[in-house]
Amino acid sequence: MKERFLAYIQYEKRYSLHTVIAYQTDLDQFFKYLQLQYCITDIREVNHPMIRSWLVYLMEHQIGTRSVNRKLTTLKSFYKFLLREGVMDENPMRKITPPKTSKRLPVFVEKEKMEMLFDQIDFGEGYPGMRNKLILEMFYSTGMRLTELVNLKETDVDFHHDTIKVLGKRNKERLIPFSKKFESLLKSYIDIKRKCFGNTDDLFLTDKGRGIYSKMVYRTVIRYLGEVTTMGKKSPHVLRHTFATHLLNNGAELNAVKELLGHANLSATQVYTHNTIEKLKRVYKQAHPKA
């Protein structure tokens, strides 16, 4: 049933491969625990006290509440599938209450430091330097995810309408506009890429002309963000947070930011408004006579 469930979320629900692997890992951990603790191999024998004991086991082993809740989401989806398939008559997950998680504000880079990154930092000459600069610019100018950037093709770029087509989560396509300044950088990059490697489908390539990969992009972002900020967390997702926060700080509508980020619902985007409110509080305290 586990294999059928994984095939269901991959091909019918169209979850990303990354999500499918995460679900598989969660289920493998759960089944291993049941086998060791209760000698159970039949999923129909599992009840809610057993699931609760697994949660306690996870938290005793310093697994964070966010990770625990993600594993619970996996189990909820799995048991819904079992009910739909007629394997089980009752859902033991109904009696499980997820642990509360504290809200964490998205980490973002200040506007002045982003300006310093693109105006003052030397990315080097030739193709590698131009590619690395464009990677940073792409994240900050579009807010796309790491996997979305890695999978970009030249044909996804529409210079006539100044948009990039992105294939997001669950294979949902969206169009992200870009500025004339970014267009100029992108055209220069494509020209030098073609001179070095000829016509290739992948937009971003390694120094040897192969398709770029996630770890390389991650290292590139960490390296150059480290030139302008000492903040502990440096990643492509931090640039996505920075994109959204700077848009809202400059008056963008929440719904527009939601569409640009490719969020399924508005609640996922609303977390960025907290940073905006914090900025307003600081302005108020600095400027208002009664503050």
Wavefront OBJ file of the C-alpha trace (Angstrom):
o trace
v 0.000 0.000 0.000
v 2.902 2.329 0.663
v 4.131 2.029 -2.930
v 0.615 2.570 -4.280
v 0.245 5.645 -2.095
v 3.563 7.113 -3.283
v 2.583 6.486 -6.900
v -0.782 8.173 -6.198
v 0.729 11.396 -4.798
v 3.352 11.526 -7.556
v 1.197 10.824 -10.615
v -2.347 11.759 -9.571
v -1.743 14.499 -7.006
v 1.343 15.627 -8.984
v 3.509 16.273 -5.936
v 7.138 17.139 -6.629
v 9.775 14.416 -6.478
v 11.272 16.159 -3.434
v 7.921 15.900 -1.597
v 7.426 12.266 -2.617
v 10.874 11.369 -1.241
v 10.087 13.209 2.018
v 6.786 11.293 2.362
v 8.558 8.007 1.681
v 11.168 8.764 4.359
v 8.462 9.649 6.900
v 6.524 6.447 6.232
v 9.666 4.296 6.376
v 10.525 5.807 9.777
v 6.982 5.242 11.031
v 6.847 1.593 9.898
v 10.286 0.885 11.347
v 9.152 2.280 14.707
v 5.975 0.148 14.683
v 7.976 -2.959 13.877
v 10.553 -2.409 16.604
v 8.176 -1.154 19.286
v 5.036 -3.223 18.646
v 6.129 -5.953 16.206
v 3.417 -4.728 13.837
v 3.674 -5.238 10.073
v -0.033 -4.829 9.194
v -1.096 -1.169 8.976
v -4.679 -2.126 9.927
v -3.483 -2.992 13.456
v -2.245 0.536 14.154
v -4.288 2.656 16.582
v -4.009 6.270 17.746
v -2.072 5.519 21.005
v 0.649 3.933 18.877
v 0.829 7.025 16.687
v 0.968 9.236 19.792
v 3.828 7.153 21.158
v 5.716 7.720 17.886
v 5.254 11.491 18.278
v 6.611 11.315 21.838
v 9.562 9.243 20.580
v 10.347 11.847 17.897
v 10.203 14.776 20.307
v 12.316 12.937 22.888
v 14.954 12.571 20.170
v 15.053 16.344 19.608
v 12.991 16.368 16.399
v 11.528 19.873 16.046
v 7.778 20.526 16.114
v 7.787 21.667 12.486
v 9.364 18.392 11.370
v 6.960 16.408 13.566
v 3.973 18.218 12.058
v 5.245 17.520 8.560
v 5.426 13.815 9.417
v 1.875 14.017 10.749
v 0.788 15.558 7.440
v 2.313 12.537 5.702
v 0.358 10.145 7.937
v -2.882 12.086 7.427
v -2.536 11.836 3.654
v -1.619 8.156 3.885
v -4.620 7.230 6.055
v -6.992 9.221 3.846
v -5.697 7.168 0.938
v -6.216 3.912 2.881
v -9.805 4.906 3.687
v -10.456 5.774 0.053
v -9.058 2.413 -1.043
v -11.204 0.569 1.505
v -8.207 -0.837 3.372
v -9.342 0.710 6.676
v -12.748 1.585 8.107
v -11.576 4.145 10.685
v -8.930 6.830 10.627
v -6.732 6.776 13.778
v -5.362 10.209 12.846
v -8.666 11.848 13.860
v -7.709 11.600 17.515
v -4.195 12.990 17.008
v -3.585 16.628 17.945
v -0.484 18.146 16.331
v 2.010 19.966 18.606
v 1.873 23.748 18.465
v 4.634 25.504 16.572
v 5.927 28.976 17.203
v 5.715 31.312 14.220
v 9.070 32.258 12.746
v 9.366 35.422 10.715
v 10.982 34.946 7.309
v 14.648 35.958 7.260
v 15.462 38.546 4.594
v 18.360 40.720 3.458
v 18.081 44.488 3.835
v 17.599 46.572 0.692
v 20.903 48.440 1.162
v 22.839 45.178 1.346
v 21.186 43.839 -1.793
v 22.179 47.042 -3.588
v 25.731 46.583 -2.321
v 25.726 42.986 -3.602
v 24.936 43.950 -7.190
v 26.722 47.312 -7.353
v 29.953 46.711 -5.440
v 30.754 42.985 -5.331
v 33.052 41.613 -8.034
v 31.582 38.455 -9.540
v 34.595 37.885 -11.806
v 35.112 37.872 -15.550
v 33.813 35.570 -18.255
v 30.956 33.104 -18.226
v 31.188 31.890 -14.582
v 31.067 35.435 -13.195
v 28.132 36.489 -15.349
v 26.261 33.264 -14.549
v 26.779 33.653 -10.801
v 25.589 37.247 -10.845
v 22.513 36.310 -12.880
v 21.658 33.501 -10.427
v 21.572 36.016 -7.551
v 19.671 38.525 -9.691
v 17.191 35.865 -10.793
v 16.296 34.893 -7.234
v 15.971 38.502 -6.078
v 14.130 39.771 -9.182
v 11.636 36.907 -9.513
v 11.336 35.240 -6.079
v 11.427 31.794 -7.666
v 12.347 28.621 -5.788
v 15.675 26.804 -6.084
v 14.255 23.866 -8.078
v 12.401 26.279 -10.355
v 15.645 28.080 -11.218
v 17.605 24.856 -11.755
v 14.965 23.597 -14.224
v 14.743 26.804 -16.288
v 15.101 26.513 -20.060
v 15.996 29.210 -22.568
v 12.566 28.740 -24.132
v 10.959 29.725 -20.811
v 12.180 33.298 -21.314
v 9.886 35.553 -23.346
v 11.732 38.768 -24.226
v 8.757 40.059 -26.211
v 6.575 40.201 -23.081
v 9.434 40.393 -20.530
v 8.276 37.318 -18.622
v 9.714 34.009 -17.461
v 7.595 30.855 -17.404
v 8.180 28.857 -14.234
v 7.053 25.314 -13.456
v 6.254 25.368 -9.738
v 4.939 22.924 -7.173
v 2.499 20.279 -8.419
v 3.527 21.211 -11.984
v 1.670 24.523 -11.848
v 2.922 27.046 -14.375
v 3.120 30.759 -13.688
v 4.523 33.786 -15.489
v 6.857 36.171 -13.654
v 7.574 39.588 -15.183
v 11.043 41.141 -15.165
v 12.447 44.633 -15.625
v 14.287 46.143 -18.599
v 17.489 46.264 -16.555
v 17.185 42.556 -15.806
v 16.383 41.911 -19.488
v 19.681 43.519 -20.511
v 21.651 41.326 -18.076
v 19.800 38.199 -19.205
v 20.457 38.874 -22.905
v 24.161 39.505 -22.247
v 24.358 36.251 -20.295
v 22.666 34.205 -23.042
v 25.043 35.709 -25.645
v 28.163 34.709 -23.711
v 26.685 31.292 -22.888
v 26.109 30.562 -26.583
v 29.632 31.712 -27.468
v 31.060 29.318 -24.871
v 28.783 26.289 -25.294
v 26.632 26.810 -28.408
v 22.849 26.441 -28.341
v 21.761 24.556 -25.225
v 18.296 24.021 -23.785
v 19.215 24.578 -20.120
v 19.370 28.246 -19.154
v 22.072 27.812 -16.507
v 25.151 25.672 -17.104
v 28.192 24.608 -15.109
v 31.683 25.715 -16.138
v 31.870 22.545 -18.259
v 28.613 23.235 -20.093
v 26.367 20.778 -18.279
v 23.047 21.557 -16.618
v 23.447 23.312 -13.301
v 22.480 21.466 -10.096
v 20.973 22.504 -6.755
v 24.068 22.153 -4.544
v 26.114 24.341 -6.872
v 23.447 27.065 -6.845
v 23.181 26.813 -3.053
v 26.936 27.245 -2.628
v 26.948 30.192 -5.033
v 24.232 32.008 -3.079
v 25.939 31.384 0.283
v 29.276 32.595 -1.074
v 28.053 35.922 -2.405
v 25.553 36.701 0.358
v 28.456 36.167 2.742
v 30.158 39.143 1.046
v 27.463 41.577 2.204
v 25.821 40.115 5.324
v 26.847 38.280 8.482
v 23.370 36.820 9.045
v 23.446 33.159 10.016
v 21.005 31.883 7.437
v 22.014 32.380 3.809
v 20.179 30.444 1.094
v 18.159 30.772 -2.135
v 14.998 30.769 -0.008
v 16.272 33.792 1.929
v 16.392 35.649 -1.407
v 12.808 34.516 -2.074
v 11.841 35.958 1.324
v 13.758 39.135 0.463
v 11.912 39.482 -2.857
v 8.509 39.216 -1.167
v 9.347 41.443 1.811
v 10.799 44.245 -0.333
v 7.739 44.167 -2.605
v 5.358 44.527 0.342
v 7.519 47.203 1.960
v 7.180 49.216 -1.229
v 3.398 48.959 -1.394
v 2.718 45.827 -3.453
v -0.669 44.166 -2.944
v -0.641 40.910 -1.024
v -2.569 39.051 -3.744
v -0.080 40.154 -6.382
v 2.837 38.867 -4.281
v 0.938 35.594 -3.770
v 0.680 35.100 -7.536
v 4.333 35.982 -8.120
v 5.472 33.476 -5.491
v 3.136 30.749 -6.748
v 1.482 30.195 -3.376
v -1.652 28.060 -3.372
v -3.411 30.215 -0.762
v -3.067 33.650 0.784
v -2.171 32.392 4.274
v 1.251 31.282 3.011
v 1.942 34.820 1.777
v 0.600 36.638 4.835
v 3.666 35.664 6.889
v 5.602 38.353 4.989
v 3.280 41.086 6.266
v 4.727 40.594 9.758
v 8.074 41.919 8.567
v 6.303 44.886 6.987
v 4.449 45.613 10.235
v 7.718 45.452 12.186
v 9.177 48.046 9.818
v 6.139 50.293 10.327
v 6.545 49.977 14.104
v 10.157 51.101 13.884
v 9.213 54.081 11.723
v 6.444 54.996 14.153
v 8.760 54.820 17.184
v 11.399 56.934 15.458
v 9.057 59.575 14.019
v 5.984 59.988 16.213
v 6.217 62.473 19.119
v 4.101 60.226 21.358
v 5.962 57.008 20.516
l 1 2 3 4 5 6 7 8 9 10 11 12 13 14 15 16 17 18 19 20 21 22 23 24 25 26 27 28 29 30 31 32 33 34 35 36 37 38 39 40 41 42 43 44 45 46 47 48 49 50 51 52 53 54 55 56 57 58 59 60 61 62 63 64 65 66 67 68 69 70 71 72 73 74 75 76 77 78 79 80 81 82 83 84 85 86 87 88 89 90 91 92 93 94 95 96 97 98 99 100 101 102 103 104 105 106 107 108 109 110 111 112 113 114 115 116 117 118 119 120 121 122 123 124 125 126 127 128 129 130 131 132 133 134 135 136 137 138 139 140 141 142 143 144 145 146 147 148 149 150 151 152 153 154 155 156 157 158 159 160 161 162 163 164 165 166 167 168 169 170 171 172 173 174 175 176 177 178 179 180 181 182 183 184 185 186 187 188 189 190 191 192 193 194 195 196 197 198 199 200 201 202 203 204 205 206 207 208 209 210 211 212 213 214 215 216 217 218 219 220 221 222 223 224 225 226 227 228 229 230 231 232 233 234 235 236 237 238 239 240 241 242 243 244 245 246 247 248 249 250 251 252 253 254 255 256 257 258 259 260 261 262 263 264 265 266 267 268 269 270 271 272 273 274 275 276 277 278 279 280 281 282 283 284 285 286 287 288 289 290 291
